[in-house]
Amino acid sequence: MMQQVDSAKIKRMVRNVLTARPDEIGCEECLSRMDRFVEMELEGKDPGEAMPLVEDHLTRCLDCREEFLALLEALRHLESK
Ligand SMILES: [Zn+2]
């Protein structure tokens, strides 16, 4: 189900994990912004640039990351039809 994420993104995620942020958001906030985050990803924009806190949370929280990847895949499949 899960497809590859490009390596530049993975590198950035790893870097984010290694850098502590005092302004972390929680799961609820992450989920509430996730639609927009995925939308930007699909538009070929850089959602991590626009919503660094969401991306930051996704690097730390496995639950949200799985949710994000599932949503991304689902929408990608819709778009490719
Ligand atoms: Zn979370």
PDB file of the backbone (N, CA, C, O) and the ligand in Angstrom, with CONECT records:
HET     ZN  A 101       1
ATOM      1  N   MET A   1       0.822  -1.197   0.000  1.00  0.00           N
ATOM      2  CA  MET A   1       0.000   0.000   0.000  1.00  0.00           C
ATOM      3  C   MET A   1       0.866   1.261   0.000  1.00  0.00           C
ATOM      4  O   MET A   1       0.600   2.212  -0.735  1.00  0.00           O
ATOM      5  N   MET A   2       1.896   1.251   0.828  1.00  0.00           N
ATOM      6  CA  MET A   2       2.712   2.451   0.909  1.00  0.00           C
ATOM      7  C   MET A   2       3.730   2.489  -0.216  1.00  0.00           C
ATOM      8  O   MET A   2       4.440   1.516  -0.467  1.00  0.00           O
ATOM      9  N   GLN A   3       3.787   3.619  -0.881  1.00  0.00           N
ATOM     10  CA  GLN A   3       4.736   3.775  -1.959  1.00  0.00           C
ATOM     11  C   GLN A   3       5.936   4.559  -1.441  1.00  0.00           C
ATOM     12  O   GLN A   3       5.953   5.048  -0.311  1.00  0.00           O
ATOM     13  N   GLN A   4       6.916   4.657  -2.292  1.00  0.00           N
ATOM     14  CA  GLN A   4       8.125   5.363  -1.884  1.00  0.00           C
ATOM     15  C   GLN A   4       7.892   6.865  -1.775  1.00  0.00           C
ATOM     16  O   GLN A   4       7.126   7.454  -2.538  1.00  0.00           O
ATOM     17  N   VAL A   5       8.550   7.444  -0.839  1.00  0.00           N
ATOM     18  CA  VAL A   5       8.595   8.891  -0.725  1.00  0.00           C
ATOM     19  C   VAL A   5       9.969   9.279  -1.246  1.00  0.00           C
ATOM     20  O   VAL A   5      10.950   8.570  -1.021  1.00  0.00           O
ATOM     21  N   ASP A   6      10.035  10.412  -1.946  1.00  0.00           N
ATOM     22  CA  ASP A   6      11.347  10.702  -2.546  1.00  0.00           C
ATOM     23  C   ASP A   6      12.416  10.936  -1.482  1.00  0.00           C
ATOM     24  O   ASP A   6      12.127  11.356  -0.362  1.00  0.00           O
ATOM     25  N   SER A   7      13.639  10.655  -1.860  1.00  0.00           N
ATOM     26  CA  SER A   7      14.703  10.586  -0.869  1.00  0.00           C
ATOM     27  C   SER A   7      15.042  11.941  -0.251  1.00  0.00           C
ATOM     28  O   SER A   7      15.471  12.009   0.901  1.00  0.00           O
ATOM     29  N   ALA A   8      14.853  13.011  -1.008  1.00  0.00           N
ATOM     30  CA  ALA A   8      15.124  14.334  -0.442  1.00  0.00           C
ATOM     31  C   ALA A   8      14.192  14.585   0.732  1.00  0.00           C
ATOM     32  O   ALA A   8      14.576  15.161   1.751  1.00  0.00           O
ATOM     33  N   LYS A   9      12.970  14.141   0.560  1.00  0.00           N
ATOM     34  CA  LYS A   9      11.981  14.317   1.623  1.00  0.00           C
ATOM     35  C   LYS A   9      12.341  13.491   2.848  1.00  0.00           C
ATOM     36  O   LYS A   9      12.221  13.952   3.983  1.00  0.00           O
ATOM     37  N   ILE A  10      12.778  12.278   2.602  1.00  0.00           N
ATOM     38  CA  ILE A  10      13.159  11.424   3.724  1.00  0.00           C
ATOM     39  C   ILE A  10      14.335  12.031   4.475  1.00  0.00           C
ATOM     40  O   ILE A  10      14.370  12.030   5.706  1.00  0.00           O
ATOM     41  N   LYS A  11      15.283  12.543   3.730  1.00  0.00           N
ATOM     42  CA  LYS A  11      16.439  13.176   4.381  1.00  0.00           C
ATOM     43  C   LYS A  11      16.000  14.348   5.241  1.00  0.00           C
ATOM     44  O   LYS A  11      16.491  14.550   6.352  1.00  0.00           O
ATOM     45  N   ARG A  12      15.060  15.118   4.697  1.00  0.00           N
ATOM     46  CA  ARG A  12      14.591  16.270   5.465  1.00  0.00           C
ATOM     47  C   ARG A  12      13.856  15.809   6.717  1.00  0.00           C
ATOM     48  O   ARG A  12      13.997  16.404   7.785  1.00  0.00           O
ATOM     49  N   MET A  13      13.066  14.741   6.577  1.00  0.00           N
ATOM     50  CA  MET A  13      12.337  14.221   7.727  1.00  0.00           C
ATOM     51  C   MET A  13      13.299  13.744   8.805  1.00  0.00           C
ATOM     52  O   MET A  13      13.101  13.992   9.995  1.00  0.00           O
ATOM     53  N   VAL A  14      14.340  13.058   8.365  1.00  0.00           N
ATOM     54  CA  VAL A  14      15.320  12.563   9.331  1.00  0.00           C
ATOM     55  C   VAL A  14      15.981  13.730  10.046  1.00  0.00           C
ATOM     56  O   VAL A  14      16.213  13.693  11.254  1.00  0.00           O
ATOM     57  N   ARG A  15      16.276  14.760   9.276  1.00  0.00           N
ATOM     58  CA  ARG A  15      16.892  15.931   9.881  1.00  0.00           C
ATOM     59  C   ARG A  15      15.949  16.563  10.905  1.00  0.00           C
ATOM     60  O   ARG A  15      16.374  16.992  11.978  1.00  0.00           O
ATOM     61  N   ASN A  16      14.677  16.610  10.556  1.00  0.00           N
ATOM     62  CA  ASN A  16      13.705  17.177  11.486  1.00  0.00           C
ATOM     63  C   ASN A  16      13.624  16.395  12.787  1.00  0.00           C
ATOM     64  O   ASN A  16      13.488  16.973  13.865  1.00  0.00           O
ATOM     65  N   VAL A  17      13.710  15.087  12.676  1.00  0.00           N
ATOM     66  CA  VAL A  17      13.633  14.252  13.874  1.00  0.00           C
ATOM     67  C   VAL A  17      14.777  14.581  14.811  1.00  0.00           C
ATOM     68  O   VAL A  17      14.632  14.556  16.033  1.00  0.00           O
ATOM     69  N   LEU A  18      15.919  14.891  14.213  1.00  0.00           N
ATOM     70  CA  LEU A  18      17.108  15.139  15.014  1.00  0.00           C
ATOM     71  C   LEU A  18      17.125  16.540  15.625  1.00  0.00           C
ATOM     72  O   LEU A  18      17.931  16.841  16.505  1.00  0.00           O
ATOM     73  N   THR A  19      16.223  17.382  15.141  1.00  0.00           N
ATOM     74  CA  THR A  19      16.191  18.753  15.648  1.00  0.00           C
ATOM     75  C   THR A  19      14.937  18.966  16.485  1.00  0.00           C
ATOM     76  O   THR A  19      13.822  18.899  15.969  1.00  0.00           O
ATOM     77  N   ALA A  20      15.116  19.217  17.748  1.00  0.00           N
ATOM     78  CA  ALA A  20      13.955  19.409  18.620  1.00  0.00           C
ATOM     79  C   ALA A  20      13.296  20.749  18.356  1.00  0.00           C
ATOM     80  O   ALA A  20      13.976  21.756  18.154  1.00  0.00           O
ATOM     81  N   ARG A  21      11.991  20.759  18.359  1.00  0.00           N
ATOM     82  CA  ARG A  21      11.243  22.000  18.185  1.00  0.00           C
ATOM     83  C   ARG A  21      10.434  22.268  19.441  1.00  0.00           C
ATOM     84  O   ARG A  21       9.776  21.365  19.959  1.00  0.00           O
ATOM     85  N   PRO A  22      10.475  23.482  19.929  1.00  0.00           N
ATOM     86  CA  PRO A  22       9.696  23.819  21.124  1.00  0.00           C
ATOM     87  C   PRO A  22       8.220  24.019  20.800  1.00  0.00           C
ATOM     88  O   PRO A  22       7.370  23.975  21.690  1.00  0.00           O
ATOM     89  N   ASP A  23       7.917  24.239  19.515  1.00  0.00           N
ATOM     90  CA  ASP A  23       6.547  24.578  19.140  1.00  0.00           C
ATOM     91  C   ASP A  23       5.838  23.424  18.432  1.00  0.00           C
ATOM     92  O   ASP A  23       5.127  23.630  17.449  1.00  0.00           O
ATOM     93  N   GLU A  24       6.036  22.238  18.931  1.00  0.00           N
ATOM     94  CA  GLU A  24       5.390  21.074  18.323  1.00  0.00           C
ATOM     95  C   GLU A  24       3.872  21.165  18.404  1.00  0.00           C
ATOM     96  O   GLU A  24       3.314  21.749  19.333  1.00  0.00           O
ATOM     97  N   ILE A  25       3.219  20.573  17.408  1.00  0.00           N
ATOM     98  CA  ILE A  25       1.766  20.489  17.476  1.00  0.00           C
ATOM     99  C   ILE A  25       1.363  19.072  17.868  1.00  0.00           C
ATOM    100  O   ILE A  25       2.177  18.151  17.797  1.00  0.00           O
ATOM    101  N   GLY A  26       0.128  18.899  18.275  1.00  0.00           N
ATOM    102  CA  GLY A  26      -0.370  17.587  18.663  1.00  0.00           C
ATOM    103  C   GLY A  26      -1.077  16.892  17.515  1.00  0.00           C
ATOM    104  O   GLY A  26      -1.228  17.454  16.430  1.00  0.00           O
ATOM    105  N   CYS A  27      -1.512  15.656  17.767  1.00  0.00           N
ATOM    106  CA  CYS A  27      -2.165  14.851  16.731  1.00  0.00           C
ATOM    107  C   CYS A  27      -3.416  15.534  16.194  1.00  0.00           C
ATOM    108  O   CYS A  27      -3.670  15.529  14.989  1.00  0.00           O
ATOM    109  N   GLU A  28      -4.184  16.113  17.089  1.00  0.00           N
ATOM    110  CA  GLU A  28      -5.455  16.700  16.671  1.00  0.00           C
ATOM    111  C   GLU A  28      -5.221  17.828  15.663  1.00  0.00           C
ATOM    112  O   GLU A  28      -5.884  17.911  14.629  1.00  0.00           O
ATOM    113  N   GLU A  29      -4.280  18.673  15.989  1.00  0.00           N
ATOM    114  CA  GLU A  29      -3.978  19.790  15.108  1.00  0.00           C
ATOM    115  C   GLU A  29      -3.374  19.286  13.799  1.00  0.00           C
ATOM    116  O   GLU A  29      -3.675  19.791  12.718  1.00  0.00           O
ATOM    117  N   CYS A  30      -2.533  18.300  13.924  1.00  0.00           N
ATOM    118  CA  CYS A  30      -1.921  17.719  12.734  1.00  0.00           C
ATOM    119  C   CYS A  30      -2.996  17.168  11.803  1.00  0.00           C
ATOM    120  O   CYS A  30      -2.977  17.425  10.600  1.00  0.00           O
ATOM    121  N   LEU A  31      -3.919  16.418  12.362  1.00  0.00           N
ATOM    122  CA  LEU A  31      -4.977  15.806  11.551  1.00  0.00           C
ATOM    123  C   LEU A  31      -5.884  16.865  10.933  1.00  0.00           C
ATOM    124  O   LEU A  31      -6.367  16.705   9.812  1.00  0.00           O
ATOM    125  N   SER A  32      -6.107  17.933  11.666  1.00  0.00           N
ATOM    126  CA  SER A  32      -7.003  18.970  11.158  1.00  0.00           C
ATOM    127  C   SER A  32      -6.365  19.718   9.981  1.00  0.00           C
ATOM    128  O   SER A  32      -7.078  20.311   9.171  1.00  0.00           O
ATOM    129  N   ARG A  33      -5.056  19.697   9.879  1.00  0.00           N
ATOM    130  CA  ARG A  33      -4.392  20.387   8.768  1.00  0.00           C
ATOM    131  C   ARG A  33      -3.945  19.426   7.682  1.00  0.00           C
ATOM    132  O   ARG A  33      -3.416  19.842   6.652  1.00  0.00           O
ATOM    133  N   MET A  34      -4.155  18.163   7.912  1.00  0.00           N
ATOM    134  CA  MET A  34      -3.577  17.168   7.016  1.00  0.00           C
ATOM    135  C   MET A  34      -4.171  17.217   5.604  1.00  0.00           C
ATOM    136  O   MET A  34      -3.453  17.006   4.626  1.00  0.00           O
ATOM    137  N   ASP A  35      -5.462  17.492   5.490  1.00  0.00           N
ATOM    138  CA  ASP A  35      -6.098  17.568   4.171  1.00  0.00           C
ATOM    139  C   ASP A  35      -5.354  18.539   3.269  1.00  0.00           C
ATOM    140  O   ASP A  35      -5.024  18.232   2.123  1.00  0.00           O
ATOM    141  N   ARG A  36      -5.104  19.702   3.814  1.00  0.00           N
ATOM    142  CA  ARG A  36      -4.427  20.756   3.061  1.00  0.00           C
ATOM    143  C   ARG A  36      -2.988  20.350   2.743  1.00  0.00           C
ATOM    144  O   ARG A  36      -2.466  20.608   1.659  1.00  0.00           O
ATOM    145  N   PHE A  37      -2.388  19.721   3.708  1.00  0.00           N
ATOM    146  CA  PHE A  37      -1.006  19.270   3.551  1.00  0.00           C
ATOM    147  C   PHE A  37      -0.902  18.294   2.379  1.00  0.00           C
ATOM    148  O   PHE A  37      -0.024  18.423   1.525  1.00  0.00           O
ATOM    149  N   VAL A  38      -1.807  17.319   2.352  1.00  0.00           N
ATOM    150  CA  VAL A  38      -1.816  16.317   1.283  1.00  0.00           C
ATOM    151  C   VAL A  38      -2.132  16.970  -0.057  1.00  0.00           C
ATOM    152  O   VAL A  38      -1.546  16.623  -1.082  1.00  0.00           O
ATOM    153  N   GLU A  39      -3.056  17.909  -0.037  1.00  0.00           N
ATOM    154  CA  GLU A  39      -3.435  18.627  -1.247  1.00  0.00           C
ATOM    155  C   GLU A  39      -2.219  19.309  -1.879  1.00  0.00           C
ATOM    156  O   GLU A  39      -1.992  19.214  -3.085  1.00  0.00           O
ATOM    157  N   MET A  40      -1.459  19.987  -1.053  1.00  0.00           N
ATOM    158  CA  MET A  40      -0.276  20.680  -1.558  1.00  0.00           C
ATOM    159  C   MET A  40       0.737  19.684  -2.105  1.00  0.00           C
ATOM    160  O   MET A  40       1.367  19.920  -3.136  1.00  0.00           O
ATOM    161  N   GLU A  41       0.881  18.595  -1.415  1.00  0.00           N
ATOM    162  CA  GLU A  41       1.792  17.542  -1.869  1.00  0.00           C
ATOM    163  C   GLU A  41       1.393  17.085  -3.275  1.00  0.00           C
ATOM    164  O   GLU A  41       2.244  16.924  -4.149  1.00  0.00           O
ATOM    165  N   LEU A  42       0.101  16.881  -3.477  1.00  0.00           N
ATOM    166  CA  LEU A  42      -0.390  16.409  -4.766  1.00  0.00           C
ATOM    167  C   LEU A  42      -0.291  17.475  -5.844  1.00  0.00           C
ATOM    168  O   LEU A  42      -0.193  17.162  -7.031  1.00  0.00           O
ATOM    169  N   GLU A  43      -0.319  18.725  -5.428  1.00  0.00           N
ATOM    170  CA  GLU A  43      -0.190  19.822  -6.390  1.00  0.00           C
ATOM    171  C   GLU A  43       1.263  20.056  -6.768  1.00  0.00           C
ATOM    172  O   GLU A  43       1.566  20.930  -7.579  1.00  0.00           O
ATOM    173  N   GLY A  44       2.148  19.284  -6.186  1.00  0.00           N
ATOM    174  CA  GLY A  44       3.562  19.429  -6.494  1.00  0.00           C
ATOM    175  C   GLY A  44       4.215  20.574  -5.748  1.00  0.00           C
ATOM    176  O   GLY A  44       5.339  20.971  -6.056  1.00  0.00           O
ATOM    177  N   LYS A  45       3.504  21.101  -4.765  1.00  0.00           N
ATOM    178  CA  LYS A  45       4.087  22.155  -3.937  1.00  0.00           C
ATOM    179  C   LYS A  45       4.845  21.505  -2.783  1.00  0.00           C
ATOM    180  O   LYS A  45       4.945  20.281  -2.693  1.00  0.00           O
ATOM    181  N   ASP A  46       5.362  22.334  -1.924  1.00  0.00           N
ATOM    182  CA  ASP A  46       6.119  21.815  -0.791  1.00  0.00           C
ATOM    183  C   ASP A  46       5.387  22.119   0.518  1.00  0.00           C
ATOM    184  O   ASP A  46       5.599  23.167   1.128  1.00  0.00           O
ATOM    185  N   PRO A  47       4.532  21.200   0.940  1.00  0.00           N
ATOM    186  CA  PRO A  47       3.744  21.463   2.142  1.00  0.00           C
ATOM    187  C   PRO A  47       4.602  21.613   3.389  1.00  0.00           C
ATOM    188  O   PRO A  47       4.211  22.291   4.339  1.00  0.00           O
ATOM    189  N   GLY A  48       5.771  20.981   3.387  1.00  0.00           N
ATOM    190  CA  GLY A  48       6.669  21.096   4.533  1.00  0.00           C
ATOM    191  C   GLY A  48       7.170  22.523   4.716  1.00  0.00           C
ATOM    192  O   GLY A  48       7.512  22.955   5.817  1.00  0.00           O
ATOM    193  N   GLU A  49       7.199  23.241   3.589  1.00  0.00           N
ATOM    194  CA  GLU A  49       7.634  24.634   3.618  1.00  0.00           C
ATOM    195  C   GLU A  49       6.527  25.509   4.208  1.00  0.00           C
ATOM    196  O   GLU A  49       6.779  26.401   5.018  1.00  0.00           O
ATOM    197  N   ALA A  50       5.295  25.227   3.776  1.00  0.00           N
ATOM    198  CA  ALA A  50       4.148  26.029   4.208  1.00  0.00           C
ATOM    199  C   ALA A  50       3.682  25.638   5.612  1.00  0.00           C
ATOM    200  O   ALA A  50       3.234  26.481   6.389  1.00  0.00           O
ATOM    201  N   MET A  51       3.794  24.362   5.915  1.00  0.00           N
ATOM    202  CA  MET A  51       3.317  23.873   7.217  1.00  0.00           C
ATOM    203  C   MET A  51       4.378  23.024   7.902  1.00  0.00           C
ATOM    204  O   MET A  51       4.211  21.816   8.068  1.00  0.00           O
ATOM    205  N   PRO A  52       5.454  23.661   8.290  1.00  0.00           N
ATOM    206  CA  PRO A  52       6.567  22.904   8.879  1.00  0.00           C
ATOM    207  C   PRO A  52       6.171  22.153  10.149  1.00  0.00           C
ATOM    208  O   PRO A  52       6.732  21.101  10.456  1.00  0.00           O
ATOM    209  N   LEU A  53       5.215  22.693  10.875  1.00  0.00           N
ATOM    210  CA  LEU A  53       4.840  22.023  12.122  1.00  0.00           C
ATOM    211  C   LEU A  53       4.091  20.724  11.863  1.00  0.00           C
ATOM    212  O   LEU A  53       4.210  19.760  12.620  1.00  0.00           O
ATOM    213  N   VAL A  54       3.319  20.715  10.784  1.00  0.00           N
ATOM    214  CA  VAL A  54       2.627  19.479  10.415  1.00  0.00           C
ATOM    215  C   VAL A  54       3.651  18.437   9.976  1.00  0.00           C
ATOM    216  O   VAL A  54       3.610  17.279  10.391  1.00  0.00           O
ATOM    217  N   GLU A  55       4.570  18.885   9.125  1.00  0.00           N
ATOM    218  CA  GLU A  55       5.601  17.952   8.685  1.00  0.00           C
ATOM    219  C   GLU A  55       6.419  17.452   9.870  1.00  0.00           C
ATOM    220  O   GLU A  55       6.760  16.273   9.968  1.00  0.00           O
ATOM    221  N   ASP A  56       6.716  18.369  10.748  1.00  0.00           N
ATOM    222  CA  ASP A  56       7.482  18.008  11.938  1.00  0.00           C
ATOM    223  C   ASP A  56       6.757  16.930  12.742  1.00  0.00           C
ATOM    224  O   ASP A  56       7.362  15.958  13.193  1.00  0.00           O
ATOM    225  N   HIS A  57       5.460  17.121  12.909  1.00  0.00           N
ATOM    226  CA  HIS A  57       4.690  16.133  13.664  1.00  0.00           C
ATOM    227  C   HIS A  57       4.691  14.789  12.944  1.00  0.00           C
ATOM    228  O   HIS A  57       4.778  13.734  13.573  1.00  0.00           O
ATOM    229  N   LEU A  58       4.594  14.840  11.627  1.00  0.00           N
ATOM    230  CA  LEU A  58       4.564  13.595  10.853  1.00  0.00           C
ATOM    231  C   LEU A  58       5.864  12.797  10.985  1.00  0.00           C
ATOM    232  O   LEU A  58       5.873  11.571  10.870  1.00  0.00           O
ATOM    233  N   THR A  59       6.949  13.514  11.227  1.00  0.00           N
ATOM    234  CA  THR A  59       8.213  12.794  11.399  1.00  0.00           C
ATOM    235  C   THR A  59       8.303  12.127  12.764  1.00  0.00           C
ATOM    236  O   THR A  59       9.087  11.199  12.963  1.00  0.00           O
ATOM    237  N   ARG A  60       7.505  12.602  13.687  1.00  0.00           N
ATOM    238  CA  ARG A  60       7.605  12.097  15.056  1.00  0.00           C
ATOM    239  C   ARG A  60       6.522  11.100  15.429  1.00  0.00           C
ATOM    240  O   ARG A  60       6.711  10.257  16.306  1.00  0.00           O
ATOM    241  N   CYS A  61       5.386  11.206  14.751  1.00  0.00           N
ATOM    242  CA  CYS A  61       4.219  10.438  15.184  1.00  0.00           C
ATOM    243  C   CYS A  61       3.867   9.385  14.135  1.00  0.00           C
ATOM    244  O   CYS A  61       3.420   9.712  13.035  1.00  0.00           O
ATOM    245  N   LEU A  62       4.068   8.154  14.482  1.00  0.00           N
ATOM    246  CA  LEU A  62       3.832   7.058  13.539  1.00  0.00           C
ATOM    247  C   LEU A  62       2.365   6.991  13.124  1.00  0.00           C
ATOM    248  O   LEU A  62       2.062   6.757  11.954  1.00  0.00           O
ATOM    249  N   ASP A  63       1.471   7.190  14.058  1.00  0.00           N
ATOM    250  CA  ASP A  63       0.036   7.129  13.750  1.00  0.00           C
ATOM    251  C   ASP A  63      -0.337   8.147  12.684  1.00  0.00           C
ATOM    252  O   ASP A  63      -1.004   7.825  11.700  1.00  0.00           O
ATOM    253  N   CYS A  64       0.099   9.368  12.894  1.00  0.00           N
ATOM    254  CA  CYS A  64      -0.231  10.423  11.940  1.00  0.00           C
ATOM    255  C   CYS A  64       0.471  10.195  10.612  1.00  0.00           C
ATOM    256  O   CYS A  64      -0.093  10.482   9.556  1.00  0.00           O
ATOM    257  N   ARG A  65       1.677   9.689  10.653  1.00  0.00           N
ATOM    258  CA  ARG A  65       2.409   9.434   9.416  1.00  0.00           C
ATOM    259  C   ARG A  65       1.685   8.379   8.585  1.00  0.00           C
ATOM    260  O   ARG A  65       1.559   8.513   7.368  1.00  0.00           O
ATOM    261  N   GLU A  66       1.215   7.338   9.248  1.00  0.00           N
ATOM    262  CA  GLU A  66       0.475   6.298   8.524  1.00  0.00           C
ATOM    263  C   GLU A  66      -0.811   6.856   7.934  1.00  0.00           C
ATOM    264  O   GLU A  66      -1.193   6.536   6.808  1.00  0.00           O
ATOM    265  N   GLU A  67      -1.457   7.687   8.715  1.00  0.00           N
ATOM    266  CA  GLU A  67      -2.685   8.333   8.256  1.00  0.00           C
ATOM    267  C   GLU A  67      -2.396   9.188   7.014  1.00  0.00           C
ATOM    268  O   GLU A  67      -3.134   9.159   6.029  1.00  0.00           O
ATOM    269  N   PHE A  68      -1.325   9.929   7.096  1.00  0.00           N
ATOM    270  CA  PHE A  68      -0.909  10.807   6.002  1.00  0.00           C
ATOM    271  C   PHE A  68      -0.592  10.003   4.744  1.00  0.00           C
ATOM    272  O   PHE A  68      -1.061  10.337   3.656  1.00  0.00           O
ATOM    273  N   LEU A  69       0.195   8.955   4.892  1.00  0.00           N
ATOM    274  CA  LEU A  69       0.588   8.159   3.727  1.00  0.00           C
ATOM    275  C   LEU A  69      -0.620   7.470   3.105  1.00  0.00           C
ATOM    276  O   LEU A  69      -0.716   7.360   1.883  1.00  0.00           O
ATOM    277  N   ALA A  70      -1.527   7.014   3.935  1.00  0.00           N
ATOM    278  CA  ALA A  70      -2.730   6.349   3.435  1.00  0.00           C
ATOM    279  C   ALA A  70      -3.592   7.340   2.652  1.00  0.00           C
ATOM    280  O   ALA A  70      -4.113   7.026   1.582  1.00  0.00           O
ATOM    281  N   LEU A  71      -3.724   8.525   3.204  1.00  0.00           N
ATOM    282  CA  LEU A  71      -4.520   9.566   2.554  1.00  0.00           C
ATOM    283  C   LEU A  71      -3.881   9.974   1.223  1.00  0.00           C
ATOM    284  O   LEU A  71      -4.566  10.143   0.214  1.00  0.00           O
ATOM    285  N   LEU A  72      -2.578  10.124   1.244  1.00  0.00           N
ATOM    286  CA  LEU A  72      -1.839  10.502   0.046  1.00  0.00           C
ATOM    287  C   LEU A  72      -2.020   9.451  -1.047  1.00  0.00           C
ATOM    288  O   LEU A  72      -2.281   9.781  -2.204  1.00  0.00           O
ATOM    289  N   GLU A  73      -1.880   8.214  -0.675  1.00  0.00           N
ATOM    290  CA  GLU A  73      -2.042   7.131  -1.642  1.00  0.00           C
ATOM    291  C   GLU A  73      -3.450   7.097  -2.198  1.00  0.00           C
ATOM    292  O   GLU A  73      -3.649   6.944  -3.403  1.00  0.00           O
ATOM    293  N   ALA A  74      -4.419   7.238  -1.323  1.00  0.00           N
ATOM    294  CA  ALA A  74      -5.818   7.186  -1.729  1.00  0.00           C
ATOM    295  C   ALA A  74      -6.111   8.275  -2.750  1.00  0.00           C
ATOM    296  O   ALA A  74      -6.761   8.026  -3.766  1.00  0.00           O
ATOM    297  N   LEU A  75      -5.629   9.482  -2.477  1.00  0.00           N
ATOM    298  CA  LEU A  75      -5.894  10.606  -3.372  1.00  0.00           C
ATOM    299  C   LEU A  75      -5.105  10.470  -4.676  1.00  0.00           C
ATOM    300  O   LEU A  75      -5.586  10.862  -5.739  1.00  0.00           O
ATOM    301  N   ARG A  76      -3.923   9.927  -4.595  1.00  0.00           N
ATOM    302  CA  ARG A  76      -3.139   9.717  -5.806  1.00  0.00           C
ATOM    303  C   ARG A  76      -3.855   8.755  -6.749  1.00  0.00           C
ATOM    304  O   ARG A  76      -3.875   8.942  -7.965  1.00  0.00           O
ATOM    305  N   HIS A  77      -4.435   7.732  -6.157  1.00  0.00           N
ATOM    306  CA  HIS A  77      -5.151   6.759  -6.975  1.00  0.00           C
ATOM    307  C   HIS A  77      -6.365   7.404  -7.626  1.00  0.00           C
ATOM    308  O   HIS A  77      -6.676   7.133  -8.786  1.00  0.00           O
ATOM    309  N   LEU A  78      -7.034   8.242  -6.887  1.00  0.00           N
ATOM    310  CA  LEU A  78      -8.201   8.947  -7.433  1.00  0.00           C
ATOM    311  C   LEU A  78      -7.788   9.828  -8.601  1.00  0.00           C
ATOM    312  O   LEU A  78      -8.471   9.887  -9.623  1.00  0.00           O
ATOM    313  N   GLU A  79      -6.654  10.516  -8.435  1.00  0.00           N
ATOM    314  CA  GLU A  79      -6.216  11.454  -9.468  1.00  0.00           C
ATOM    315  C   GLU A  79      -5.733  10.779 -10.727  1.00  0.00           C
ATOM    316  O   GLU A  79      -5.821  11.340 -11.819  1.00  0.00           O
ATOM    317  N   SER A  80      -5.225   9.579 -10.573  1.00  0.00           N
ATOM    318  CA  SER A  80      -4.645   8.907 -11.736  1.00  0.00           C
ATOM    319  C   SER A  80      -5.698   8.254 -12.608  1.00  0.00           C
ATOM    320  O   SER A  80      -5.383   7.677 -13.649  1.00  0.00           O
ATOM    321  N   LYS A  81      -6.963   8.346 -12.178  1.00  0.00           N
ATOM    322  CA  LYS A  81      -8.014   7.732 -12.981  1.00  0.00           C
ATOM    323  C   LYS A  81      -8.709   8.759 -13.874  1.00  0.00           C
ATOM    324  O   LYS A  81      -9.624   8.410 -14.621  1.00  0.00           O
TER     325      LYS A  81
HETATM  326 ZN    ZN A 101       0.183  12.424  15.803  1.00  0.00          ZN2+
END
